[in-house]
Amino acid sequence: MTRIIAPFLIGFTLWSAAFVGLYAVQGLGCHWGWGPGLHRGVLTAGYLLTLAIIGWVIHWQLARRSDPSTMVQRVGVMLSICALIASAVIFAPSLYASLCI
């Protein structure tokens, strides 16, 4: 059963882990008093790492598709692409928003 559900969940599972991780880094950086350069650099690195990992997952999903690909595989790739787009849009404010209030 998990082999059937896994392609559907992998992209947004990574998205949710990155969401929690970026929020944690944001809060910890403010709490620990990181300088603006270090804080912004760590957030930017987390943002770019998230995009790279989800992009690699999409590449991996496309590489292991069978011929002809099943509907589960196609929908899994589409959901991972949606997770990549959601990550790019939702996490983008970490590149320019104010760090600590």
N, C-alpha and C positions, 0 to 999 in steps of 0.2 A: 504494500500500500504506500509506503513512503517513497518508493521509486516513482510512483505515479504523481505524487503531490510535490516532491522536491523541486522539479523545474518551475512550478508555479510560485514557490515560496522563496527561492534563493535570492533573487534581486531585492525584494523589499525587506527580507530579513537583514541583508547587508545594509540597506538604507536605514533601517531602524537602529541597528547597532551603531552606525556612524552618527545618527542623530543624537543618541544618548552620549556617545563619546565626545562629540563637539560641544554639547552643552556642559558636560563634565569639565572639559578643558577650559571652557569659558569661565565657569564658576571658580575652578581651582586657581586659574591665573589671576583672577581678581582677588581671591582670598589670600593667596600667597604673595601678592604684590609684585608680580612679574612686571618688567618694563614693557612699554608699548611695543617695542621692536620684537622682543622675544615672544610676547603674547600673540601678536599678529602673525608672526612667522609660524608658530606652532599651529594656529588655527588654519592658516593657508596650507600648510603641509598636510593637515588632516583632511581638508577639502580636496586637495589634489590626489591624495592617496585613496580617498573614497571613490573618486571618479575613475582612477586607474584600476582599482580592484573590480568595480562593477563592469568596467569596459573589458577587463580580462575575462570575467565570467561570461559575458556575452560572446566573446571570441571563442571561449571553450565550449559554450553551448552550440554555437554554429559549427564548430569543428567536429563535434561528436554526433551531429544529426545523421540519422540513417537516410538512405535513399529508398523509397520516398519517405520524407519525414512525416512523423505522425502529428496529429493535431495537438497532442500534449506538448511535443517539442516546439512546435511553432508558437503556441500560446505562451510557453515558458520563455522563449526568446523575446516575444513582444512585451511581456511583463517586465523582463529585465531591462529592456530598452526604456520602458516607462519609468523604472526605478532610477536609471541613469539620468533621464531628463529631470525627474523630480529632485534628485540630488543636486544637479547643476543649478536649478532654480531656487530651491529652498535653502541650500547652504551658501549661496552666493553672498548674502549679507555679512557672512563672517569675514569677507575680504575687505569690507569698507565700513561697516557699522561701528559705532562707538563701543569701546571695549568694556569699560566699567563705569557705572553711574554713581 
